[in-house]
Amino acid sequence: MTSGPLTIPAPAARRLRLRAQGLTPGGDDGANRSPVDVVRRMVALQGQDLPAVLRAIAVRSAPGTTVEDVRARFDAGELVRGWTQRGTLFATTPGDLAALVSLTAERMARAGARTQAAEGLDDAVVARAGSVAREALSAPGPGVSRAALLDLCRAAGVPVEGQRGYHLIVALALQGVLHWGPFAGAQQLMVATPPPTTPEEPETALRRIAQSYVTSRGPATPEDLAWWLGLPKVPVRAAVAALREEQPDALVEVTVDGRAMLAGRDALGTTDDLPAGPGVVLVPGFDEIVLGYQDRELVADAEAMRTVVPFTNGIFRPAVLLDGRLVGTWRRAPKRDEEPVELVPGVPARSRRAIEKAVAAWPHG
């Protein structure tokens, strides 16, 4: 064991992060991971863009895994999608859906209360919507579409015009009534959320999630974790401290560019064989390698982030990483007047050719 924090150069830290995320180019880490293994290991992946999160799971799974393979795990009920944190949809497992909502729902509900009030959605309206949803979701069948549920609410006198329907669905999800589950064609259906069979104590759940977050995303900081969960920093820091006291060998403190961070111990034992040089990694929009951290400086500078998020609408484009550093965006099927890649200045011609080759070979549609 080291006597103090291990100093890691930023390039090595970026490669460690790629490996932790299951994105090491050419590596065999997690080569046999199923889509469920990937999601369980990462706890949750940002999923407001459904096609993007299916691809984010597929690209981290065993070679040959397709988007259809990932969809099949949702159809089987092994993967789900819900409003687990920061008011945003995430793909997760049923068990972690319950754990995350137990930690974050109250805070998210408070944050959305003003919007609900402005939309005229008081407790009585939400309760009526809940009654409609529970009845609809208890009927035989694979689930209920958003449109069908809103039609039933409208018929019952529940206001769903404009954004009211969306806010009602979110409110019911935070109450543990429903989540997104199997597919019907291209759309995902809502199903009833069963109560957890063995609910975790909140402190236990937070420590477990903290360990999984660092193991699957490190090097990272407790502040990154707090932001990712949408929870206050103080209890998250306390949970990390308690975890490190209970399991001293689980996480390791490292220093990257003068910043104290944490990484999984298993990853640190393999720093010497991490790939060097211009390794190209393509990820879909809203990917955790970019969005999974409050501080994105290790992966992206401001100029690179402007290529991925060029407007103020919060849309994150598919990203190109070169040896773990964000260098631009890519398009699988560009329009006639579009380039397949948009890169920041200074990317060498040889690397550009490698990136364009990777885009052409992208297997996930």
Secondary structure as a PSIPRED ss2 file (coil, helix, strand):
# PSIPRED VFORMAT (PSIPRED V4.0)

   1 M C   1.000  0.000  0.000
   2 T C   1.000  0.000  0.000
   3 S C   1.000  0.000  0.000
   4 G C   1.000  0.000  0.000
   5 P C   1.000  0.000  0.000
   6 L E   0.000  0.000  1.000
   7 T E   0.000  0.000  1.000
   8 I C   1.000  0.000  0.000
   9 P C   1.000  0.000  0.000
  10 A H   0.000  1.000  0.000
  11 P H   0.000  1.000  0.000
  12 A H   0.000  1.000  0.000
  13 A H   0.000  1.000  0.000
  14 R H   0.000  1.000  0.000
  15 R H   0.000  1.000  0.000
  16 L H   0.000  1.000  0.000
  17 R H   0.000  1.000  0.000
  18 L H   0.000  1.000  0.000
  19 R H   0.000  1.000  0.000
  20 A H   0.000  1.000  0.000
  21 Q C   1.000  0.000  0.000
  22 G C   1.000  0.000  0.000
  23 L C   1.000  0.000  0.000
  24 T C   1.000  0.000  0.000
  25 P C   1.000  0.000  0.000
  26 G C   1.000  0.000  0.000
  27 G C   1.000  0.000  0.000
  28 D C   1.000  0.000  0.000
  29 D C   1.000  0.000  0.000
  30 G C   1.000  0.000  0.000
  31 A C   1.000  0.000  0.000
  32 N C   1.000  0.000  0.000
  33 R C   1.000  0.000  0.000
  34 S C   1.000  0.000  0.000
  35 P H   0.000  1.000  0.000
  36 V H   0.000  1.000  0.000
  37 D H   0.000  1.000  0.000
  38 V H   0.000  1.000  0.000
  39 V H   0.000  1.000  0.000
  40 R H   0.000  1.000  0.000
  41 R H   0.000  1.000  0.000
  42 M H   0.000  1.000  0.000
  43 V C   1.000  0.000  0.000
  44 A E   0.000  0.000  1.000
  45 L E   0.000  0.000  1.000
  46 Q E   0.000  0.000  1.000
  47 G C   1.000  0.000  0.000
  48 Q C   1.000  0.000  0.000
  49 D C   1.000  0.000  0.000
  50 L H   0.000  1.000  0.000
  51 P H   0.000  1.000  0.000
  52 A H   0.000  1.000  0.000
  53 V H   0.000  1.000  0.000
  54 L H   0.000  1.000  0.000
  55 R H   0.000  1.000  0.000
  56 A H   0.000  1.000  0.000
  57 I H   0.000  1.000  0.000
  58 A H   0.000  1.000  0.000
  59 V H   0.000  1.000  0.000
  60 R H   0.000  1.000  0.000
  61 S C   1.000  0.000  0.000
  62 A C   1.000  0.000  0.000
  63 P C   1.000  0.000  0.000
  64 G C   1.000  0.000  0.000
  65 T C   1.000  0.000  0.000
  66 T C   1.000  0.000  0.000
  67 V H   0.000  1.000  0.000
  68 E H   0.000  1.000  0.000
  69 D H   0.000  1.000  0.000
  70 V H   0.000  1.000  0.000
  71 R H   0.000  1.000  0.000
  72 A H   0.000  1.000  0.000
  73 R H   0.000  1.000  0.000
  74 F H   0.000  1.000  0.000
  75 D H   0.000  1.000  0.000
  76 A C   1.000  0.000  0.000
  77 G C   1.000  0.000  0.000
  78 E C   1.000  0.000  0.000
  79 L C   1.000  0.000  0.000
  80 V E   0.000  0.000  1.000
  81 R E   0.000  0.000  1.000
  82 G E   0.000  0.000  1.000
  83 W E   0.000  0.000  1.000
  84 T E   0.000  0.000  1.000
  85 Q E   0.000  0.000  1.000
  86 R C   1.000  0.000  0.000
  87 G C   1.000  0.000  0.000
  88 T E   0.000  0.000  1.000
  89 L E   0.000  0.000  1.000
  90 F E   0.000  0.000  1.000
  91 A E   0.000  0.000  1.000
  92 T E   0.000  0.000  1.000
  93 T C   1.000  0.000  0.000
  94 P H   0.000  1.000  0.000
  95 G H   0.000  1.000  0.000
  96 D H   0.000  1.000  0.000
  97 L H   0.000  1.000  0.000
  98 A H   0.000  1.000  0.000
  99 A H   0.000  1.000  0.000
 100 L H   0.000  1.000  0.000
 101 V H   0.000  1.000  0.000
 102 S H   0.000  1.000  0.000
 103 L H   0.000  1.000  0.000
 104 T H   0.000  1.000  0.000
 105 A H   0.000  1.000  0.000
 106 E H   0.000  1.000  0.000
 107 R H   0.000  1.000  0.000
 108 M H   0.000  1.000  0.000
 109 A H   0.000  1.000  0.000
 110 R H   0.000  1.000  0.000
 111 A H   0.000  1.000  0.000
 112 G H   0.000  1.000  0.000
 113 A H   0.000  1.000  0.000
 114 R H   0.000  1.000  0.000
 115 T H   0.000  1.000  0.000
 116 Q H   0.000  1.000  0.000
 117 A H   0.000  1.000  0.000
 118 A H   0.000  1.000  0.000
 119 E C   1.000  0.000  0.000
 120 G C   1.000  0.000  0.000
 121 L C   1.000  0.000  0.000
 122 D C   1.000  0.000  0.000
 123 D H   0.000  1.000  0.000
 124 A H   0.000  1.000  0.000
 125 V H   0.000  1.000  0.000
 126 V H   0.000  1.000  0.000
 127 A H   0.000  1.000  0.000
 128 R H   0.000  1.000  0.000
 129 A H   0.000  1.000  0.000
 130 G H   0.000  1.000  0.000
 131 S H   0.000  1.000  0.000
 132 V H   0.000  1.000  0.000
 133 A H   0.000  1.000  0.000
 134 R H   0.000  1.000  0.000
 135 E H   0.000  1.000  0.000
 136 A H   0.000  1.000  0.000
 137 L H   0.000  1.000  0.000
 138 S H   0.000  1.000  0.000
 139 A C   1.000  0.000  0.000
 140 P C   1.000  0.000  0.000
 141 G C   1.000  0.000  0.000
 142 P C   1.000  0.000  0.000
 143 G C   1.000  0.000  0.000
 144 V E   0.000  0.000  1.000
 145 S C   1.000  0.000  0.000
 146 R H   0.000  1.000  0.000
 147 A H   0.000  1.000  0.000
 148 A H   0.000  1.000  0.000
 149 L H   0.000  1.000  0.000
 150 L H   0.000  1.000  0.000
 151 D H   0.000  1.000  0.000
 152 L H   0.000  1.000  0.000
 153 C H   0.000  1.000  0.000
 154 R H   0.000  1.000  0.000
 155 A H   0.000  1.000  0.000
 156 A C   1.000  0.000  0.000
 157 G C   1.000  0.000  0.000
 158 V C   1.000  0.000  0.000
 159 P C   1.000  0.000  0.000
 160 V C   1.000  0.000  0.000
 161 E C   1.000  0.000  0.000
 162 G C   1.000  0.000  0.000
 163 Q C   1.000  0.000  0.000
 164 R H   0.000  1.000  0.000
 165 G H   0.000  1.000  0.000
 166 Y H   0.000  1.000  0.000
 167 H H   0.000  1.000  0.000
 168 L H   0.000  1.000  0.000
 169 I H   0.000  1.000  0.000
 170 V H   0.000  1.000  0.000
 171 A H   0.000  1.000  0.000
 172 L H   0.000  1.000  0.000
 173 A H   0.000  1.000  0.000
 174 L H   0.000  1.000  0.000
 175 Q C   1.000  0.000  0.000
 176 G C   1.000  0.000  0.000
 177 V C   1.000  0.000  0.000
 178 L E   0.000  0.000  1.000
 179 H E   0.000  0.000  1.000
 180 W E   0.000  0.000  1.000
 181 G E   0.000  0.000  1.000
 182 P E   0.000  0.000  1.000
 183 F E   0.000  0.000  1.000
 184 A E   0.000  0.000  1.000
 185 G C   1.000  0.000  0.000
 186 A C   1.000  0.000  0.000
 187 Q E   0.000  0.000  1.000
 188 Q E   0.000  0.000  1.000
 189 L E   0.000  0.000  1.000
 190 M E   0.000  0.000  1.000
 191 V E   0.000  0.000  1.000
 192 A E   0.000  0.000  1.000
 193 T C   1.000  0.000  0.000
 194 P C   1.000  0.000  0.000
 195 P C   1.000  0.000  0.000
 196 P C   1.000  0.000  0.000
 197 T C   1.000  0.000  0.000
 198 T C   1.000  0.000  0.000
 199 P C   1.000  0.000  0.000
 200 E C   1.000  0.000  0.000
 201 E C   1.000  0.000  0.000
 202 P H   0.000  1.000  0.000
 203 E H   0.000  1.000  0.000
 204 T H   0.000  1.000  0.000
 205 A H   0.000  1.000  0.000
 206 L H   0.000  1.000  0.000
 207 R H   0.000  1.000  0.000
 208 R H   0.000  1.000  0.000
 209 I H   0.000  1.000  0.000
 210 A H   0.000  1.000  0.000
 211 Q H   0.000  1.000  0.000
 212 S H   0.000  1.000  0.000
 213 Y H   0.000  1.000  0.000
 214 V H   0.000  1.000  0.000
 215 T H   0.000  1.000  0.000
 216 S H   0.000  1.000  0.000
 217 R H   0.000  1.000  0.000
 218 G C   1.000  0.000  0.000
 219 P C   1.000  0.000  0.000
 220 A E   0.000  0.000  1.000
 221 T C   1.000  0.000  0.000
 222 P H   0.000  1.000  0.000
 223 E H   0.000  1.000  0.000
 224 D H   0.000  1.000  0.000
 225 L H   0.000  1.000  0.000
 226 A H   0.000  1.000  0.000
 227 W H   0.000  1.000  0.000
 228 W H   0.000  1.000  0.000
 229 L H   0.000  1.000  0.000
 230 G C   1.000  0.000  0.000
 231 L C   1.000  0.000  0.000
 232 P C   1.000  0.000  0.000
 233 K H   0.000  1.000  0.000
 234 V H   0.000  1.000  0.000
 235 P H   0.000  1.000  0.000
 236 V H   0.000  1.000  0.000
 237 R H   0.000  1.000  0.000
 238 A H   0.000  1.000  0.000
 239 A H   0.000  1.000  0.000
 240 V H   0.000  1.000  0.000
 241 A H   0.000  1.000  0.000
 242 A H   0.000  1.000  0.000
 243 L H   0.000  1.000  0.000
 244 R H   0.000  1.000  0.000
 245 E H   0.000  1.000  0.000
 246 E H   0.000  1.000  0.000
 247 Q C   1.000  0.000  0.000
 248 P C   1.000  0.000  0.000
 249 D C   1.000  0.000  0.000
 250 A C   1.000  0.000  0.000
 251 L E   0.000  0.000  1.000
 252 V E   0.000  0.000  1.000
 253 E E   0.000  0.000  1.000
 254 V E   0.000  0.000  1.000
 255 T E   0.000  0.000  1.000
 256 V E   0.000  0.000  1.000
 257 D C   1.000  0.000  0.000
 258 G C   1.000  0.000  0.000
 259 R E   0.000  0.000  1.000
 260 A E   0.000  0.000  1.000
 261 M E   0.000  0.000  1.000
 262 L E   0.000  0.000  1.000
 263 A E   0.000  0.000  1.000
 264 G E   0.000  0.000  1.000
 265 R H   0.000  1.000  0.000
 266 D H   0.000  1.000  0.000
 267 A H   0.000  1.000  0.000
 268 L H   0.000  1.000  0.000
 269 G C   1.000  0.000  0.000
 270 T C   1.000  0.000  0.000
 271 T H   0.000  1.000  0.000
 272 D H   0.000  1.000  0.000
 273 D H   0.000  1.000  0.000
 274 L C   1.000  0.000  0.000
 275 P C   1.000  0.000  0.000
 276 A C   1.000  0.000  0.000
 277 G C   1.000  0.000  0.000
 278 P C   1.000  0.000  0.000
 279 G C   1.000  0.000  0.000
 280 V E   0.000  0.000  1.000
 281 V E   0.000  0.000  1.000
 282 L E   0.000  0.000  1.000
 283 V E   0.000  0.000  1.000
 284 P C   1.000  0.000  0.000
 285 G C   1.000  0.000  0.000
 286 F C   1.000  0.000  0.000
 287 D C   1.000  0.000  0.000
 288 E H   0.000  1.000  0.000
 289 I H   0.000  1.000  0.000
 290 V H   0.000  1.000  0.000
 291 L H   0.000  1.000  0.000
 292 G C   1.000  0.000  0.000
 293 Y C   1.000  0.000  0.000
 294 Q C   1.000  0.000  0.000
 295 D C   1.000  0.000  0.000
 296 R C   1.000  0.000  0.000
 297 E C   1.000  0.000  0.000
 298 L C   1.000  0.000  0.000
 299 V C   1.000  0.000  0.000
 300 A C   1.000  0.000  0.000
 301 D C   1.000  0.000  0.000
 302 A H   0.000  1.000  0.000
 303 E H   0.000  1.000  0.000
 304 A H   0.000  1.000  0.000
 305 M H   0.000  1.000  0.000
 306 R H   0.000  1.000  0.000
 307 T H   0.000  1.000  0.000
 308 V H   0.000  1.000  0.000
 309 V C   1.000  0.000  0.000
 310 P C   1.000  0.000  0.000
 311 F C   1.000  0.000  0.000
 312 T C   1.000  0.000  0.000
 313 N C   1.000  0.000  0.000
 314 G C   1.000  0.000  0.000
 315 I C   1.000  0.000  0.000
 316 F C   1.000  0.000  0.000
 317 R C   1.000  0.000  0.000
 318 P C   1.000  0.000  0.000
 319 A E   0.000  0.000  1.000
 320 V E   0.000  0.000  1.000
 321 L E   0.000  0.000  1.000
 322 L E   0.000  0.000  1.000
 323 D C   1.000  0.000  0.000
 324 G C   1.000  0.000  0.000
 325 R E   0.000  0.000  1.000
 326 L E   0.000  0.000  1.000
 327 V E   0.000  0.000  1.000
 328 G E   0.000  0.000  1.000
 329 T E   0.000  0.000  1.000
 330 W E   0.000  0.000  1.000
 331 R C   1.000  0.000  0.000
 332 R C   1.000  0.000  0.000
 333 A C   1.000  0.000  0.000
 334 P C   1.000  0.000  0.000
 335 K C   1.000  0.000  0.000
 336 R C   1.000  0.000  0.000
 337 D C   1.000  0.000  0.000
 338 E C   1.000  0.000  0.000
 339 E C   1.000  0.000  0.000
 340 P C   1.000  0.000  0.000
 341 V E   0.000  0.000  1.000
 342 E E   0.000  0.000  1.000
 343 L E   0.000  0.000  1.000
 344 V C   1.000  0.000  0.000
 345 P C   1.000  0.000  0.000
 346 G C   1.000  0.000  0.000
 347 V C   1.000  0.000  0.000
 348 P C   1.000  0.000  0.000
 349 A H   0.000  1.000  0.000
 350 R H   0.000  1.000  0.000
 351 S H   0.000  1.000  0.000
 352 R H   0.000  1.000  0.000
 353 R H   0.000  1.000  0.000
 354 A H   0.000  1.000  0.000
 355 I H   0.000  1.000  0.000
 356 E H   0.000  1.000  0.000
 357 K H   0.000  1.000  0.000
 358 A H   0.000  1.000  0.000
 359 V H   0.000  1.000  0.000
 360 A H   0.000  1.000  0.000
 361 A H   0.000  1.000  0.000
 362 W C   1.000  0.000  0.000
 363 P C   1.000  0.000  0.000
 364 H C   1.000  0.000  0.000
 365 G C   1.000  0.000  0.000
